[in-house]
Amino acid sequence: MNYNSSTISRIADIVLGIRVDRSAAAIAAGTNALFTVTGGRVALLGLLGEIVTTMDATLTTLQINANPTTGDDTVLCAASASIANVDVGCMFTLPDAVGTALVTSTTDGGCILSTAPRWALRPGSIELVTGVGANAGTMKWSLWYVPIDDGAYVTAA
């Protein structure tokens, strides 16, 4: 049976959470906001990054942090191995254990979407922190969440 796209979207929201996509962009050096949490707390249910254009030879690592508007950053995962020369289609997800490295798919065919802990996040930003240097390759990101507080939502930064 074929369902219309709005029905498919609502089913996905119920099963996986509300999805927010961030367009592909080059990997800039330092700390860069991927998503913004506004209006209250949200439960982060999943995060997926994917290489869109092949990474260059720069030894770049990736880490994901939650940076609340007030208070200290929370490290959602430790830095990944270098993504130098990683091919198109490689995917990244949050780890299943707090404090361990960002998970990198071993094939371009797929990866586990999320076995990660569900994080309760306060208003602020979800950030990509690069180690060593920028990379000319590009990545796109998708995030799944549900609001905890009335009026809370997430947007791409």
C-alpha positions as CSV (number, residue, x, y, z in Angstrom):
1,M,0.0,0.0,0.0
2,N,1.3,3.5,-0.8
3,Y,0.8,6.2,1.7
4,N,0.9,9.9,1.0
5,S,4.0,11.8,2.1
6,S,2.3,13.6,5.0
7,T,1.1,10.3,6.4
8,I,4.6,8.8,6.1
9,S,6.1,11.9,7.8
10,R,3.6,11.7,10.8
11,I,4.4,8.0,11.2
12,A,8.1,8.7,11.3
13,D,7.6,11.5,13.8
14,I,5.7,9.1,16.1
15,V,8.3,6.2,15.7
16,L,11.6,8.1,15.5
17,G,10.8,11.6,16.8
18,I,10.6,14.9,14.9
19,R,13.4,15.1,12.3
20,V,15.4,18.3,11.7
21,D,17.9,18.3,8.8
22,R,21.0,20.5,8.4
23,S,22.2,21.1,4.9
24,A,25.6,19.9,3.8
25,A,28.5,22.2,4.7
26,A,32.3,22.1,4.9
27,I,33.9,21.1,8.2
28,A,35.1,24.4,9.7
29,A,37.8,24.5,12.3
30,G,36.8,24.9,16.0
31,T,33.3,24.8,17.5
32,N,30.3,25.2,15.2
33,A,26.6,25.1,16.0
34,L,24.7,22.3,14.1
35,F,21.3,22.7,15.7
36,T,19.6,25.2,18.1
37,V,17.2,24.1,21.0
38,T,14.7,26.8,21.7
39,G,11.7,27.3,24.1
40,G,12.5,24.6,26.7
41,R,13.9,21.1,27.1
42,V,13.9,18.4,24.4
43,A,14.8,14.7,24.4
44,L,17.5,14.0,21.8
45,L,16.7,10.6,20.3
46,G,19.2,10.4,17.5
47,L,21.8,12.2,15.5
48,L,23.2,11.1,12.1
49,G,26.0,12.7,10.0
50,E,26.9,11.7,6.5
51,I,29.8,12.6,4.3
52,V,28.5,14.3,1.1
53,T,31.8,15.1,-0.6
54,T,35.0,13.2,0.1
55,M,37.1,14.5,3.0
56,D,40.6,15.9,2.2
57,A,43.8,14.7,3.8
58,T,43.6,17.0,6.8
59,L,43.7,15.1,10.1
60,T,40.3,16.2,11.4
61,T,38.4,14.7,14.4
62,L,34.8,15.3,15.3
63,Q,33.1,15.6,18.7
64,I,29.5,16.6,19.5
65,N,28.7,18.8,22.5
66,A,25.5,20.3,24.0
67,N,26.1,23.9,24.9
68,P,23.2,25.3,27.0
69,T,22.4,29.0,27.0
70,T,23.3,29.0,30.7
71,G,25.6,26.4,32.3
72,D,28.5,24.3,31.2
73,D,28.8,22.2,28.0
74,T,28.0,18.5,28.0
75,V,30.2,16.3,25.9
76,L,27.8,13.9,24.1
77,C,30.6,11.9,22.6
78,A,34.4,11.9,22.6
79,A,36.4,12.8,19.5
80,S,36.3,10.4,16.6
81,A,39.2,9.0,14.8
82,S,40.5,11.2,12.0
83,I,38.1,11.6,9.1
84,A,41.0,12.4,6.6
85,N,40.2,11.0,3.1
86,V,36.9,9.4,4.3
87,D,34.7,8.7,1.3
88,V,31.2,9.8,0.3
89,G,28.4,8.0,2.2
90,C,30.3,7.3,5.4
91,M,28.0,7.9,8.4
92,F,28.4,9.0,12.0
93,T,26.1,8.5,15.0
94,L,26.3,9.0,18.8
95,P,27.8,6.1,20.7
96,D,25.9,3.7,23.0
97,A,28.1,4.6,26.0
98,V,28.6,8.0,27.5
99,G,32.1,9.4,27.0
100,T,33.1,7.2,24.1
101,A,33.9,8.3,20.6
102,L,31.5,9.3,17.8
103,V,30.6,6.1,15.9
104,T,31.8,5.9,12.3
105,S,30.2,3.4,9.9
106,T,32.5,0.7,8.6
107,T,30.8,0.6,5.3
108,D,29.0,3.2,3.1
109,G,25.9,1.0,3.0
110,G,24.4,1.8,6.4
111,C,24.9,2.2,10.1
112,I,23.0,1.7,13.3
113,L,20.8,4.8,13.7
114,S,21.0,5.0,17.4
115,T,21.7,2.9,20.4
116,A,22.9,6.0,22.2
117,P,21.5,7.2,25.5
118,R,18.6,9.6,25.1
119,W,19.8,13.0,26.2
120,A,17.6,15.6,27.9
121,L,18.9,18.9,26.5
122,R,18.2,22.5,27.7
123,P,17.9,25.5,25.4
124,G,21.1,26.3,23.6
125,S,23.1,24.7,20.8
126,I,24.2,21.3,19.7
127,E,27.8,21.8,18.4
128,L,30.3,20.0,16.2
129,V,33.8,20.5,17.6
130,T,36.6,19.8,15.2
131,G,40.1,18.8,16.3
132,V,43.3,19.6,14.5
133,G,41.9,21.5,11.5
134,A,39.2,22.3,9.0
135,N,38.3,19.9,6.2
136,A,37.1,20.9,2.7
137,G,34.9,17.8,2.5
138,T,31.2,18.4,3.4
139,M,28.8,16.7,5.7
140,K,25.0,16.8,6.2
141,W,23.3,16.1,9.6
142,S,19.9,14.9,10.8
143,L,18.6,15.0,14.3
144,W,15.5,13.4,15.9
145,Y,13.9,14.7,19.0
146,V,10.7,15.1,21.0
147,P,9.8,18.1,23.1
148,I,9.8,17.7,26.9
149,D,8.4,21.2,27.6
150,D,5.5,22.8,25.8
151,G,6.8,25.1,23.1
152,A,10.3,23.5,22.9
153,Y,11.7,22.8,19.4
154,V,14.9,22.3,17.5
155,T,16.1,24.1,14.3
156,A,19.1,23.7,12.1
157,A,21.7,26.4,13.0
